[in-house]
């Protein structure tokens, strides 16, 4: 009760809005109206923090500014709210407002006393004054995920339009974004940002949290609604339902919808010499479910240099049914990292609501020297966009983001467990590539064997810059254990010749028995690995 009595005087309701702040039934349409009005005005970026010392903080000094958990907002509700301070790379403060049960909007002002400034206190005398207000760069919501008496971090919004979420038993890994602008194909990536949030105060018995955000940028504005349902045990899947309306104020080369951002340093397909850890990644592959019902799996790479961009074009009714960056390998022994625990990193699956029309899922991969840099991005690029400027034509989309540990909401009958590259006792001939691909899943558990049964056979083709030399398939009794499947699994071994070293390679394959397709499509793309020999 002592903490809650302190809380009652913690967050000051700003009085600058007057009677207009009590408008009822605030929601998505009001945010969209603001975004539309901004799109018709010339771009003007918001000023940075008024405290220069905050902008000059080192990485370690900025991390030493911590929100005091006992000062959290809504401690008597199922969701608690805590904040991140502005500073260093998070230079532009946010506007955050609360929507009460009657739909009234009131701006929140977070006092500086809600933060522990650590060794930075002497550098920030203005924030030590009684009644001083802090500048907020982001926030996080807490909810009971793993046990009823403790509130875990559920979702964080911090930096540009980035956010990331957790379910039970998970640890932060990949991120989502509101939008990606010119990640490829333009004159450099642009990072629009959420500059204003409206949070609905949760009811005492709330099972989900709703908030709204305004997106601003030089060439696009937007309105977003997020409905967040925590993934508690035993299921552990957190769901974020997203509704968005975008307005283009300028031309873009690539508009990436529902983008995901992750890290891949090394894996069983690309081991890292000198690293004691067998694998280091937040995600190990891109999965896609097409409108025609084909499941596709593309293992990730850490290119030697530059950027490597591939895509999957999809058309027809309901061309895309889902895509995501997945962390399939859940064994500690695959990572051996006692601090990072990559086996606990969530996967994220984007499930469109409604028909997004034709377009492509694009995958960007670029070289990273270590695990501190995100080097993977995946997003949907619509085939056509409305013309920017007046008269404004909105881009409307809706989707559900699933943050999970084991499998997406739907899954294929057989999936890729791992892709290993390299030779055994035999030696490579010229530019020969060799891959060992393990499959598992219920469709393979049900394979008929013995007299009269048709054989399991591989269907493999080289789509670009390769020639298939040999393919064979055989039972693999241990394959299923790595993703919780049932044995037996199957291994496909593939030998192929790379035709040119300075061009990418693309291979695809799956397993069949008779006319039945047993597995997803394994779709491998390798970046160029050197100059063409002359």
N, C-alpha and C positions, 0 to 999 in steps of 0.2 A: 504493500500500500504506500510505503514511503516513496518508491520510485514513481508510482503513478501520480502521487500528489505533486511531485516535482514536474512531471510531464505536463500537467495541466497548464503550467505557465511557460512552457518551452517554446512553442511555435506561435509566433505572433501573426495575426491576420492583418495583412496590409489594408489600410483604409483608403487607398487611392482610387478605388473603383466606384465608390459611392453607391448610389441606388442601383446602378447598372450591374453591379456584381451579383445581385440577387436574382438574375434571370433564371427562370425555371427550365427544367427539361433540357439541360445542356447535353450534347452528345456529338456523334460523328459529323452530322450535317453542319454544325456550327464550326467545327475545326476545318472542314472542307471549304466552307465559305471564306474563312481566313486565308487558307492556302491559295484559293482562286484569286482573291484580291491581291495577294502578294505577287502572284505570277504576272499580273498586269502592270506591276510597278518595276522601275529599274532596280537592278540588284544592288543592295547595300549591305555589306557584312556587319555583324554586330561587333561592338568594341570588345577588346580583351579585358581581363581583370583590372580593376583600378589599383591593385596592390602590385607594384612592380616586383617586389621581393618574391611573391608567389611564382611569378613567371621565370625567375632566375634560379629556382631551386634545382639541386641535383636530383638524380633519380632516387638515391637513398634518402635524401632529405624530404622529398615529397612523400615517400612511403611512410615517413615518420609522423605524418599528420593522420590521425585516426579518429573516426567517429566514436563517441562514447556509447556503447550498447545500451546502457541504462537510460539513455535519453531518446531511445527509439520512439517513433510515433505509432499509435494504435496498439499499444501493448495489451489492451484488453480485447483485441480482435484476433481472428485466425491468421491475419497477415500483419507483420510488423514492417515498418519503413525506416531505413537508415540511409545516410547520404555520403557522397564522396565530395571532398573539397576541390574547388578550382585550384589550378596551379600547374606549373611545368607545361607539359603538352596539352593539358586540358584547360586551355586558356580562357575560354568564353563561358561565362556563367549561364546557367539555365534559368528559365522561369518555370516554377512548379506550382500547381494550384490543386486545391482539394475540392471535390464535388460532394456535397452532403446528400443525405437521403432524400431531400426535397429537390435536388437538382440545382442547388445554388452553388456558385463558383466563388471561392475565396482564395486569393494568393497566399502561399505559405512563405514565411520568412524564417530561416533557420538561424538561430543565434550562434555566434562564434563560440560561446561557452559549451556548445554541444560537441566540440572537437577538442582533442588533446593535440596540441601543436608540437609536442616533444621538444627537440633541440632547436626548432624553428621559432619558438615563442619570442626570443629576443629580436628577431628580424622583423616581427610583425606587431609592433606596438599598437597600431590602430585597431587590431582585432582583439587586443587584451582589454580595451576600454569597456566599462559596464554598458550593456545594451547593444554592443556592436553586433552587426549582422554578418554571417558568413556568406561567401559566394559558393554556390553548389554547382558541381560539374556533372553529377550523375547520382544515381540512387540504386539501392538494392532492396528487394522484398524478401522477407524470411517467412517460412511456414514449416510446420511439422512434417518432415518427410520420412525420417528413419525411426523416430519414436515419438509418442504423443507429448512427452514432457520437455522436448527441446526443439527450438525452431532453427532449421538449417537455412542456408542461403538458397533461394529458389530461382531468382532471376536478377540480372544486373543490366542496367542501361548506363553505358559510360563510353564516351568518345564517338564523334560523328554520329552515325546511325547504328552503331554496333550494340548488340545485346546477346547474352548467352544465358542458358537456363540449365537446371539440374533436376533429375529425379532421384528417387531413393537409391543409395549406394553409389552415386556417381560423384565425379570430381571434375572441375571445370576443364574444358578442352576447347573444342571448336566454337566459333561464334556465328551468329546470324547478323544480317544487316537489313536495314529498311530498304536500301536501294544501292546498286552499283552503277556508276556512270563512267563510261569510256575506260573500263578496266582493260579492254583491248580495242584496237582499231582507231583510236583517236590521237590527240596530241598530248596525252597524259591523263591519268585518272583524276577524276574530280570526286570529292567526298562531301556530298550534302550531309547536313546534320539535323538531328532533332534539337530544336532550340527551345521548345515549350512543351510541357506535359500537363495533363489534367488527370488526376487520380481519383477514382470513385472510392470514398471511404467505405471499407467493407462492413457489412452487417455483422452482428455478433455471431451469427451462424453461417457466414459466407463460406462457400466451397470453391469459389473462384474469384479472381481479382480482375477488374476491368480498368484500363487506362487508355488515354488518347495521347497522340503526339503530333506535333506539327513539324514537317520536314521543310528545310529551306536550303537553297543552293543557287549558284549563278545561273543554272539552266533548267532547274526543276524545283517545284514545290509540291507538297503533298500532305494529306491527312491520313492518320493511321488510328485504328482501334485494335487493342490487344486484349483478348480474354484468356486468362492464364489459369489453368487447372493443374494443381500440384500432382506430381506422380509419387504417391505414397506407396509404401510397401503393402501388399507383395508385388503389385504390378510394376511400379516404379517408373512409369512413362508419364512425363509432364507434357501437357498439350497447350500450345499457344495458338489460338485462333486469331488470324490476322485479316483485317479488312483495310484496304488502301484505296485512295483516289489521288492520282497524280496529274499535274499540270505542267506541260513543257513550256518554258519561256525562251528556250534556245534549242538549236539542233544538237543532237548527240549522235555519235557513231555507234555506240553500243549501250543499250539500256538493259541492265541486268536486273531482272525481277526475282524476288525471294532469294537473295544471294546468301551463300554459306562460305565461311572462310576458315581454313584449317592449316595444319602443319604436318609435313612429311619430310623427315630427314633421312631415314633409312628403314629398310624392312627386309623380309626374307628374299624378296626379289632384287634387293639392292643393298647388301650389307656394307657397313662402313668400316674400313680397315682402322685398327687401333682403338676402336670403341668397345669396351667390355660388354656393353648392352647389345643383345642380338638385334633389337629393333627400337626405333625412336620415332613415334608418330602419334598425333591426335586422331588421325583417320588413315585408313589404309586403302580405301577404294571409293569410287563413285558408282552408285547403283541407280538405275533408271527403270521405270515401268512405263512402257509405251501404251498408246491407245489401242494398239492391236494385241496387247497382252504379252509382249515379249519383255522378259527381264534381261537387263544388260549389266555386266560388272566390268568396270575398268580399274585395274590396279593403279595406284598412284606412283609417281616417280619424283625424284629430286634431280632435275636436269643438271648437266655439268656446267652449263653456262646459258645465260639469257632466259627468255620465256618460251614455253612450249604450250601452244594453244590447240586444243582439239574440240570437236563438237559433234553432236548427234542431231541431225535435222529430223523433225517429226511433223507430219501433216495428217489431214483427215479429221473427222469428228473426234473430239476429246483426244487430241493428239498426245497429250501428256497426262498420265495418271499419277505420276510421282517421281521424285528424284531425291537423292540425299548423299551426304558424305558419311560413310559408316566406319566404325571401329569394330571390325569383326573378331579380331584376335583378343580373347579375354583371359589368356593364361599369363600369370605373373612371370613364368619362366621365359616367355617370349620377350620380356623387356628387362627384367632383373634390376629395376630401378626402385630403390626403397623410398625415394622422395617424390618422384614425379607420378608414379603409379599409373602408367599409361593404360593399363588394363581396365581402369575405372573411368576412362574418358567416354562421354556419351557419344552416340551417333545422333544425327539429325536427319529427319525425313520430311520433305515438303509434299503435302497432299493438296493439289489444287481443288478448290470448290468452284464448280462451274467450268465452262469450256474456255480455255485460254487461247484457242485458235492455233494456227500453225506457227512454228518457230524452231528454236534449237536449244538444247542444253549445252552450254559451253563450259569447258573445263580449262582453267588457267593453272599452269604449274611453272614455277621458276626456281632457280637455284638458291638454296640457303646453306650457309656454312655451319649453322648450329640450330638448336631447337628453340631459340628465342625469337625467331622470325616466322610469321605465318607466310607460307609460300604457295598455298592452294586456294583457289576460289572456284565455285560452281554456281551457276545461275541460269535462269531462263531468259532467252532473248526473243521477244515477239518478232514475227516476220515484218509487220508493218507498224508504224507509229503515226499518230496524228501530227499534222503540221503544227509547229510551235507558234506561240503568240496568239493574239486575238483574231477571230473568235476562238476561245479556248474549248478544246474537246478533251474531256477527262479520260484518263486511263483508269478503269476500275478493275480491281482484282481482289480475290479472297482465297485464302489457303489456310491449312492447319499445319503447324510445325510440331512434329513429334520428337521429343528428346528421350532416347531409350538406350538400354544396354545390350539387349540380345538380338531381337529381330524387329523389322519395321511392322506397321499394322497389318500388312499383307506380305507374303513372301513366296518365292518360287518353291517348286518341289525339290529342287536340288540347287545348291549354291557352291561357290568357290570358297574353299577353306584357306588355301594358300597358293601362291605362285612363286616357285623357286627357279632361279636362272643359274645355269652353269653346267659343267660336265663332271662326270664321275671318273671312272678308270679310263674312259676313252678321251681322246684329245680333240679339240676343235679343228675343223678343216677350213682354213681360210677365214671368211667372215661368217662362219656358221654360228647360229644361236641355238641354244637348247633350253627348253622350259619343262618343268614338272609341275603340273596343275592338279591339285587335289580337290575333289568334289565330295559333298555329303548332303544328306537330307532325306526326307521320308520317301520321295520317289525312288531313290537309290536303295533305301531299305527294302522296298517292295519288289526289287528286280528279281525276275524269275531266272533261275539257273538250272543246269542239269540237262538231262535228255529232253530233246524236243524244244527247248527254250531258244529263242533267237539271241544272238550275241549282243552285248553292249558295244556300240561302235561310236567312234568319234566323227563329228562333222566339222572339218577344219578348212579354212581358206585363208590365203594371204591377200589382203586388200590393197597393200601398198608396199613396194620396195622390198619384196621378199619372195622366195620360192620354197615351197614345202618339200622337204626331203624325206621325212619319215614321221609317222604318227602311230602310236600304239597306246592301248588302254588296258589296265589290269586292276583287279580288286586291291583295295588298300584297307586292311582291317582297322587301322588306327586313325583314319582321316577324320571321322566324325567327332572325335572327342574334343577337338580344339574349339568348336563353337557349340558344344552341347548337343550335337546331333547323335544319332545312333549308328553304330557300325553295322554292316561294312560300308566303307566309302570306296571311291575309285580314283585312280591316278591316270591322268593323260600325259604322256611324254611326247614332246614335239621337238623335232629338229628342223630348222629352217635356215636358208642362206640369205643374208642381207646383201642386196644387190649394189647399193651405194652407201658408203659410210656417212656422206654429208646430207642424207635425206632420212626422214622418219620412216619407221616401220609400223605397219598395222596388221595384226592378226586377229582372227576370231574363231571360236569353236565352242561346241557343246556336245553332250552325250545323248544318244538315242538308243532305244530298243524297239525294233520293228518300226512302226510309225509314230511311236510315242517319244516326245521330247522329254528327257529326264531332268535337265538342268537349265539354269540360266545361261545366257551367252557370255562366255569369257571373251572380252574385247580388249586386247593389249595394244597400246600405242607407245612406241619408244622414240625419244627424240634423237636427232642426229648425234653421232658419237665421234666425229672427227672429219677431217678433210678427205675428199675422194682421192684414192691413190691413182697416180698417173704412170 
